[in-house]
Amino acid sequence: MPPIHPFDTPPAPDIPVLEDVVMPGDGNPVPPKPAAAVSAPEKPAAAAIPQEDMLSDMLTERIAALTDRMLRDASLEIQALLMDKVWEKLRAEIPAIVAAALRENGHGS
């Protein structure tokens, strides 16, 4: 079954499209709003932000950084431990592999 893409289906006739003129109940077109009324709202000044929010944001940022650093360090420690275990197993098993290969090739004692 082919994937369904949202743009492959035609729009439903009862849903207005952005280019359509929406008519209120009296049938007259709605005039566009003045540009000043459409502008984005102003951002609050830094002084208007409560101190508690700034403190909370600062603590959240610092705790997240600490958590990231601790997880990274723990991951490196785990990786080092695993590599040590692999090297220990290799040191234990390689001599037997070499001895078996030498025996099979007629070099054994």
C-alpha positions in Angstrom: 0.0 0.0 0.0 1.6 3.3 -1.0 2.1 6.0 1.7 -0.5 8.6 2.1 0.7 12.2 1.8 -1.4 15.0 3.2 -1.0 17.1 0.1 -2.2 14.3 -2.3 -5.8 14.7 -1.1 -8.0 17.6 -2.3 -9.2 20.0 0.5 -12.7 19.3 1.8 -15.3 21.8 0.2 -16.6 23.0 3.6 -13.2 24.0 5.0 -12.2 27.6 4.0 -8.8 28.0 2.3 -6.5 30.9 3.1 -7.4 32.6 -0.2 -11.2 32.3 0.4 -13.1 35.4 1.6 -14.9 34.5 4.8 -18.4 36.0 5.0 -20.1 36.7 8.4 -23.7 35.9 8.8 -24.9 39.1 7.0 -23.1 38.1 3.8 -20.8 41.2 3.7 -17.0 40.6 3.4 -15.0 41.3 6.6 -12.6 44.2 6.0 -8.9 43.5 6.8 -7.5 44.6 10.2 -5.1 47.6 10.2 -1.4 46.7 10.2 -0.9 48.0 13.7 -3.4 45.6 15.2 -1.7 42.6 13.5 1.8 43.4 14.8 3.5 41.0 17.2 3.1 41.6 20.9 6.0 43.3 22.7 8.4 41.2 24.7 8.5 41.9 28.4 11.5 43.8 29.6 14.1 41.9 31.6 13.2 43.9 34.7 9.6 42.7 34.4 10.6 39.0 34.8 10.3 38.0 38.4 13.5 37.1 40.3 12.1 33.7 41.1 11.8 32.8 37.4 15.4 34.0 36.8 16.7 32.0 39.7 14.7 28.9 38.6 16.1 29.2 35.1 19.7 29.6 36.4 19.3 26.6 38.6 17.8 24.5 35.9 20.6 25.4 33.5 23.3 24.6 36.0 21.7 21.3 37.2 21.3 20.2 33.5 25.0 21.0 32.8 26.1 19.1 35.9 23.9 16.1 34.9 25.3 16.1 31.4 28.9 16.2 32.7 28.3 13.4 35.3 26.6 11.2 32.6 29.5 11.8 30.2 32.1 11.0 32.9 30.2 7.9 34.0 30.0 6.7 30.4 33.7 7.1 29.9 34.4 5.2 33.2 32.1 2.4 32.0 33.8 2.3 28.6 37.2 2.1 30.3 36.1 -0.8 32.6 34.7 -2.7 29.6 37.9 -2.3 27.7 39.9 -3.6 30.6 37.7 -6.7 30.8 38.1 -7.3 27.1 41.9 -7.0 27.3 41.9 -9.4 30.3 39.8 -12.0 28.4 42.1 -11.6 25.3 45.2 -12.1 27.5 43.7 -15.3 29.0 42.4 -16.8 25.7 45.0 -15.8 23.0 47.7 -18.2 24.3 45.4 -21.2 23.9 44.4 -20.1 20.4 48.1 -19.7 19.4 49.0 -23.1 21.0 46.1 -24.8 19.1 47.1 -23.2 15.8 50.7 -24.3 16.3 49.6 -27.9 17.1 47.4 -28.1 14.0 50.3 -27.0 11.8 52.7 -29.5 13.2 54.7 -27.1 15.3 53.5 -28.5 18.7 55.7 -30.3 21.1 
